[in-house]
């Protein structure tokens, strides 16, 4: 009888929250086929406070007509710092869609991107903007061995 592959034991899901400041560079036009929809690239930097302490840098690609509420963006960003006292880093992948007055945003930790005491991390980040302040909540899981070793 075949055995299921072994996977690292995960600790219970955890959450942290805080705020971040973001700096997004002006868009740079990307090549598109003649007559095709315009595309743009933007560099971004963030400074996190709260459960996440550190900075991230990334690239955003966008297309569509955001002024008319019809657009999409994808982004990758690399975070380095601490997560509730554990030092390391991870990458975040974004997918944002705007259509017919609705906005959908998913920001996930990139599998296999964890470094240092954050190796094996998985999870998702949600954000909200209130009065111009960016707030985040990170729901994450670390392998039980990583969580125990770094505390």
Order of alpha helices (4+ residues) and beta strands (2+ residues): beta-beta-beta-beta-beta-beta-beta-beta-beta-beta-alpha
